[in-house]
Amino acid sequence: MNDRTEGRHHSLTAEQFAALARGGGDAGALEQLVAAQRSKHLILLGKVAELARRDDRRDDALGVAGYRLLARVQRQAPATAAQVIGYPSVGAWALHVIRAVGEAPANEALAGGTPVDEASAGRSQAGRSQAGQAPEARPSGLAAVAAAAAVRAGLDAEIGVPVVGGTVFLPSLGAAEAVGDTAIVDTGAAEVRSGDARVTMRPGAPGWRELRGAAVGSLDVLIDDLDPFRMPETDSEPTGRLAPPQVAELRDTLRAAWRVIPPASAAEVAAAVRVIVPYTAPESGQASATSPQAFGAVAMSRHPDEYTCAETLVHETQHLKLGALLDLVTLTRPDDGRRYYAPWRPDPRPASGLLQGAYAFFGISGFWREQRRVAPEPEVRQRGHAEFARWRDGAAVGVETLLGSGQLTEAGRDFVTEMARILGEWRREPVPGEALALARRKAARHLAQWRADNG
């Protein structure tokens, strides 16, 4: 592919870096992070194409043809090509292909880590192990990426795509039933042919399952309950296909949550989040996760109210922002084996994990700082006081630990020092006595349990 963004150097200004450290980030900073992730996907797809050109597998020719078609879409419809190339599961799939043939990227920033969920406080821990493995992936899948881009662009082409388990998966579009090992996608007609069957890519057509969307305000997301790589390597289980009433319920929840997210946070969520991955709810609480392999995707289970959903979106957007920043700037030194207390986790954490959690709960404390002032319901304002007190102090504990750990790079120390400055200001803000006492009781209980479990 010959894309203008390939090989581009992405960087942040000092003010953009500082704005992210303060927990926010202006439109320019978010635009740079999103563009950098798209370039990361381009690099990964280029590596997949190299593997396809080796012709080591019987269907590698599909991947080579796909790369050529994707280059054509880039030339004729660059914005559409960028939309599909940047789709979260495309990066996760490409990385899985590269790792499957034993050629992980030399740049560790490209490799991504395990999914991020530094959660407690009513959330289950998600994304901690390799339990939810994605299916086998081959370079031929590059043809499906190209087919999706060509369909979206309305380009006329016919391309063979792999059939996996009786299904053709087209990232950002949906899935078609198919037979055999290879199907043909007619991109101009938006049709998948295999054997004697023809599946038209339109809602309700036999054999076609489209990705449904949700739009409210500036937020415009796809609900991905199909793609095998929609949220890689997680403990929690993504749901299967949602029934229409479940989709309607999720849309209603997002709509209600959007009304209570502060405008600055809403702008960040809208810029960073492209996909919601429905998760199976745990026995108690909620589950949510993000993955550096799938930038732009947020996995989450059902929420009991709009404020909890809004909190989750803010929380996971913090992880997305920090994960993308870490592809540009190294903030922590290589893991030296030391582990630290995190007020939101039951287990000791490495410095990198502690930073992720501190940044996420920094965002959560900012969310509740606003709610205690603007929420129309008295009980939510009271909840806001307690949550703000709990997590401003919890994030401050994480930040203070990091500053004393010796595990931060120079840039990391600058970043965390700015976090500490804002948290210091917030800790001087008054909180009603009852809410403050509740927050401190919860913090003390957590620390006591952590010490009992971990020594």
Order of alpha helices (4+ residues) and beta strands (2+ residues): alpha-alpha-alpha-alpha-alpha-alpha-beta-alpha-beta-beta-beta-beta-beta-beta-beta-beta-beta-alpha-alpha-beta-beta-beta-alpha-alpha-alpha-alpha-alpha
